[in-house]
Structure formats: C-alpha cells, structure tokens
C-alpha cells in the first residue's frame, strides 16, 4: 500500500455513512482507478463506531473511534466508558490508528452552557488519547486557539490531524508545532477561497494531509450528489500547483505525512494491502 510508487490516500472520509450505500462500490472502484489506495474513517458517535472494525475489515481502510461535537445530543455519559473499553479491546487491531473525531465547534455552541458541554466531551477524549498514546483527529471551528492551548497545557505529545483546517497561517503553524498536521480538501477549490489558498501556499507541505470528508464538503469541480475519495487526485493537483511541485513528489510527501501522523499505519501497512 505504501511503497515507492506514487499513490494517494484519503485521510478523512466518512465512507461508512448510509447515504453512500447505493454508490460506495462504484465510488471506490473509480478512486482506485485514479490511484487512491486507502482511506481513514473517523468515528463520530457510538452506534457508528461499533460498526467500524467490521466495515474496514479486509479493505484498505483504517479507522478511529470518537464522539463528535456535532452529535453531542446523542452522546450519553456511558459512551465514555464504552469508548475506553473499546479502545482497550481494539488497541491490537491492525486498523485502529487514532482517537476521533472530537473537538470544539463554536459555530454549533450558541451559549456558554453549550460550550462547556463540548469542553466536557473534548477533555475526556483528550485524556483517553493521552492514556492510550493515540493521535487525535480534531474537528475545530472558531476555537483553534482554545483547543491548541488546552493540548499544550495537557502536554499532549501524540499529534494527529486538524480536519478541514480553515484557520489562519499563525494558527496553522501553532498546530504544526504541537505535532498536528492540517487536513485540506474541497474547500480550497472554491473560487472565493483566496485566503485559504494563500494559507495553504504559505505553510510547508509537511503540514498538510489531503482529505475529502466524503460524503460532505464537495469540491467545486465535483458534480456528483456526494463527495468521493475519487476527488483526491484532483485535490492533489491543486495542492501541488500551489506549491509548484510535481505530483510524484507530492505523493511521496503525503505518504510521509500520513505515516508520521498515524504511526500505527506504518506498523500494519504490509497487512493492509
């Protein structure tokens, strides 16, 4: 899967979502023809996480387990006990590579009480990631400074990725200094995304991981009803053009970024073929 040949990987793809049931096989066949060789499926809520090991089995897919702030109304206190027990049970699993998707989203929190509720779930999951030495997959909107500051306070050293990064260059550098890479995808393809493209170009390639967030966050060039990992090669071409780099060189850099961000992938790459 990870070898000397230039290949692509979707570092954040909700490929298990039910809306893709009728088109998943077709999407994946197209993605493979275009050079995509694997993807990482994040967890968002307990019922979905419970299916991820089976979903990724015998496919070149990896997964993470986590409780997303978007689904906070569905989370129950016991879900944290379940999450820790499942992490313990699946730590030896070849495909479990991170904790997440978790984070802080101030666009969803309209008052102090809702923010504190998000903090509760975020703090608890950071503690679990630290305890089990797992990278984090973070969803952060409007709270980059707060989330990064908390991880610094906690002396979190296992890194991970900040999915769908839309912060400033300064915030991106702060995340990178903390050991995190930044997810970038369809958002940079839209005509009005001038600021984001400037940020992408100003930060080193070592900062970035290509992602689709399929089935969401469709790029400007994609006509399908749902976003697809098949978009990764086109997004790669855009990223390469912003950095004036060849596609083979970018593919190699992306593989290095991925394995540095999620070391457990490197341990299982041969078995994941």
C-alpha positions in Angstrom: 0.0 0.0 0.0 2.7 2.4 1.0 5.7 1.8 -1.4 7.9 3.7 -3.8 5.1 4.1 -6.4 3.2 7.4 -6.1 -0.2 6.6 -4.6 -2.9 8.7 -2.9 -4.8 8.3 0.4 -7.9 10.0 1.7 -7.0 10.9 5.3 -10.6 11.8 6.4 -13.5 10.1 4.7 -16.9 9.1 6.3 -17.2 6.3 3.7 -19.4 4.3 6.0 -22.3 6.7 6.1 -25.6 5.2 4.9 -26.2 7.8 2.2 -23.3 6.2 0.3 -24.7 2.7 0.4 -26.0 2.7 -3.2 -22.8 4.2 -4.7 -20.0 3.2 -2.4 -18.6 0.3 -4.5 -18.7 2.4 -7.7 -17.0 5.4 -5.9 -14.3 3.2 -4.5 -13.7 1.4 -7.9 -13.3 4.9 -9.5 -11.0 6.1 -6.7 -8.8 3.0 -7.1 -8.5 3.5 -10.9 -7.3 7.1 -10.2 -4.6 5.9 -7.8 -6.3 6.1 -4.4 -5.1 3.2 -2.3 -6.7 3.7 1.1 -8.6 5.9 3.4 -9.2 6.7 7.1 -12.7 6.5 8.5 -13.3 8.6 11.7 -15.7 7.8 14.4 -18.5 10.3 15.2 -20.9 8.5 17.6 -21.2 5.2 19.5 -23.6 3.4 17.2 -21.5 4.2 14.2 -18.2 3.4 15.9 -19.5 0.0 16.8 -19.5 -0.9 13.1 -16.1 0.5 12.1 -13.9 -2.6 12.7 -16.2 -4.7 10.6 -16.5 -2.1 7.9 -12.8 -1.7 7.5 -12.0 -5.4 7.7 -10.5 -6.9 4.5 -10.4 -3.4 2.9 -7.5 -1.0 2.7 -9.3 1.2 5.2 -8.2 2.4 8.7 -10.4 3.8 11.4 -10.6 6.0 14.5 -13.0 5.9 17.4 -14.5 9.1 18.8 -17.5 11.2 19.8 -18.0 14.2 17.5 -19.4 17.6 18.8 -21.9 17.6 16.0 -23.7 14.6 17.6 -23.4 15.8 21.1 -27.2 15.5 21.7 -26.9 11.7 21.1 -23.9 11.1 23.4 -24.6 9.5 26.8 -22.3 9.5 29.8 -21.8 5.8 29.5 -20.4 6.3 26.0 -17.1 7.4 27.5 -16.9 4.1 29.4 -17.8 2.2 26.3 -15.1 4.2 24.3 -12.4 3.4 26.8 -13.3 -0.3 26.9 -13.4 -0.5 23.1 -10.1 1.2 22.8 -8.6 -1.4 25.2 -10.2 -4.2 23.3 -9.2 -3.0 19.8 -5.8 -1.5 20.5 -4.2 -4.6 19.0 -6.5 -4.3 15.9 -4.5 -3.6 12.8 -6.8 -0.9 11.6 -7.4 1.3 14.7 -5.0 4.2 14.3 -6.4 7.2 16.3 -9.0 8.7 18.6 -11.5 10.9 17.0 -13.3 12.7 15.6 -13.5 15.0 18.6 -13.0 18.7 19.1 -14.6 22.1 19.7 -17.1 23.8 17.3 -18.2 27.2 18.4 -20.4 27.5 15.4 -22.6 24.9 17.0 -22.4 26.3 20.5 -24.6 29.4 20.9 -24.1 30.0 24.7 -21.7 29.3 27.5 -23.5 26.2 28.6 -23.3 24.5 25.2 -19.6 25.4 25.0 -19.0 23.8 28.4 -20.8 20.7 27.3 -18.4 20.5 24.3 -15.5 21.0 26.6 -16.6 18.1 28.8 -16.5 15.6 25.8 -13.3 17.1 24.4 -11.4 17.0 27.7 -12.5 13.4 28.3 -11.4 12.2 24.9 -8.0 14.0 25.1 -7.4 12.2 28.4 -8.2 8.9 26.7 -5.9 9.6 23.7 -3.1 10.6 26.1 -3.6 7.5 28.3 -3.6 5.1 25.3 -0.9 7.1 23.3 -3.1 7.6 20.3 -3.1 10.5 17.8 -6.2 12.8 17.8 -8.4 13.6 14.8 -9.8 17.0 15.6 -12.8 18.9 14.4 -12.3 22.6 15.3 -14.3 25.6 14.2 -13.9 29.0 15.7 -11.9 27.6 18.6 -8.4 26.9 17.3 -6.6 29.0 19.9 -8.6 27.4 22.8 -8.2 23.8 21.6 -4.5 24.2 20.9 -3.9 26.0 24.3 -5.6 23.1 26.2 -3.5 20.5 24.4 -0.3 22.4 25.3 -1.5 22.6 28.9 -2.1 18.9 28.9 1.4 18.3 27.4 -0.3 16.2 24.7 2.6 14.8 22.5 0.9 12.2 20.2 -0.1 14.6 17.5 -2.7 13.8 14.8 -4.6 16.0 12.4 -6.9 19.0 12.5 -9.5 18.0 10.0 -10.8 20.6 7.4 -8.5 23.3 8.6 -9.8 26.8 8.0 -7.8 28.9 10.5 -5.1 31.4 9.9 -1.5 30.8 8.9 -0.4 31.6 12.5 -2.9 29.1 13.9 -1.7 26.5 11.4 1.9 27.0 12.5 0.8 26.6 16.1 -0.9 23.3 15.4 2.1 22.1 13.5 4.4 23.0 16.4 2.1 20.9 18.6 2.7 17.9 16.3 -0.5 18.1 14.3 -1.0 18.1 10.5 -3.8 20.0 8.8 -6.5 18.4 6.7 -7.2 20.1 3.4 -9.8 19.2 0.8 -12.6 20.6 -1.3 -12.8 23.9 0.4 -9.6 25.2 -1.3 -11.1 24.5 -4.7 -13.9 27.1 -4.5 -13.5 30.4 -6.3 -13.8 32.6 -3.2 -11.3 30.6 -1.1 -8.5 33.1 -1.8 -7.4 33.4 1.9 -7.4 29.6 2.4 -5.3 29.0 -0.7 -2.8 31.7 0.5 -2.6 29.9 3.8 -2.1 26.6 2.1 0.7 28.0 -0.1 2.4 29.8 2.8 2.7 26.7 5.1 5.1 24.0 4.2 3.9 20.8 2.6 4.9 18.9 5.7 1.9 20.5 7.3 -0.8 19.1 5.0 -2.9 15.9 4.6 -5.3 15.6 1.7 -8.9 14.6 2.7 -12.4 14.7 1.2 -14.7 14.4 4.2 -16.9 12.4 1.9 -19.9 12.5 1.6 -19.7 16.1 2.6 -17.6 19.2 1.6 -17.9 18.7 -2.2 -15.2 20.4 -4.2 -16.2 23.0 -6.8 -15.3 20.6 -9.6 -17.3 17.6 -8.4 -20.8 17.1 -10.0 -21.9 14.0 -8.0 -24.5 14.2 -5.3 -22.0 13.2 -2.7 -18.3 13.9 -2.3 -16.0 11.0 -3.1 -12.4 9.8 -2.4 -12.1 9.8 -6.2 -11.6 13.6 -5.8 -8.2 13.2 -4.0 -6.0 13.1 -7.2 -7.6 16.4 -8.4 -7.2 18.0 -5.0 -3.6 16.8 -5.1 -3.0 18.5 -8.4 -4.3 21.8 -6.8 -2.1 21.4 -3.8 0.9 20.6 -6.0 0.2 23.7 -8.1 0.0 26.0 -5.1 3.5 24.7 -4.0 4.9 24.4 -7.6 5.7 20.7 -7.0 5.4 17.7 -9.2 2.6 15.2 -8.4 5.1 12.3 -7.7 7.0 14.4 -5.2 3.7 15.5 -3.6 2.5 11.8 -3.4 5.7 10.9 -1.6 5.4 13.8 0.8 1.8 12.9 1.6 2.7 9.3 2.4 5.4 10.5 4.8 3.0 13.0 6.4 0.4 10.3 6.9 2.7 7.8 8.5 4.2 10.4 10.8 0.7 11.5 11.9 -0.6 8.0 12.3 2.3 5.7 13.2 0.2 2.6 13.7 -0.4 2.6 9.9 3.3 2.1 9.4 3.2 -0.9 11.7 0.4 -2.6 9.7 1.0 -1.3 6.1 2.0 -4.7 4.7 -1.0 -6.4 6.2 -3.4 -3.8 4.9 -2.6 -4.5 1.3 
